Amino acid sequence: VNLIGSTTTKAGLNVKAKLSKKKYETGIKVSNEDFARIKIKPKRFHGDWN
């Protein structure tokens, strides 16, 4: 988080990141129908990371 939080670009983009200590429930199952409704559009740059 510290590395991401101090990121800037030549164009002036500032990136902010904050660590969440919230506990998230694990093991939640998403149905195939719900997953099919997610609109994921891969970008040219590292679109495979989506």
Secondary structure, 3 states (H helix, E strand, C coil): CHHHHCCECCCCCECCCCCCCCCCCCCCCCCHHHHHCCCCCCCCCCHHHC
